Amino acid sequence: MSKASKADDEEILQHFQPDGGLDVPVAGYLLHRQQRQTLYYMRLIEHEIPKLVAFRKSFVPPTTATPLVIRSVDFAGEQHPLTAKRSVVVPVAHLPLRNEVAFHRAKLLAGVRWMPEPPRDSGISADEDAAKHGFIKIACEDFPRASMNLKWISDTLDKLVLEANAEGEAPYQRLPLDTRHLDSKVRKSKKGDHVRGRGGLRPSLKDFPTEWLPKRQENVISSILPSQ
């Protein structure tokens, strides 16, 4: 090996000599990066967030003229099949139905899409006026565009209102509401409401025939049960 190449190797090795603990370890660099990110967002909060005041709008509660609540999912601009999905929740009491029979027919036509309480992700509060006849939720993700899914939901809801308001007696309007989907939902949640008649299913004296009860309670039962 020549003297020139040996000198070059010694010069290169000088750059790899230990620094005696003067350099920061890897954990220190990671901490500095985290602090820089925090400082970046703190600057945004300090200088950019106040500019959003110009876009502030006062909250106007929805009225009966705009009963629909549309829900969508967004992944911050990223492409995802779920972004085209749209779901609509509407209180049955706010639909343009003509009478109580039409309300009942709308619930029957909605089937499993009717529920007595608003969904937790609907953004609707269960006030007395809106929750009088329950809620209907319709979702669609069959089409590639969100506008197409929303149009299908709108057309389906229009057909439901038109059929519920139809003149004449429908052969199904005397049927009771089928709440088996609500009972199944309670059982699947496994929160204890399905045990021992909970969840509004607890039997009472009104559920038992009068002849099954002791004779000494006839006076009490006659005051509770309606006269037949």
Disulfide bonds with the S-S distance in Angstrom:
none
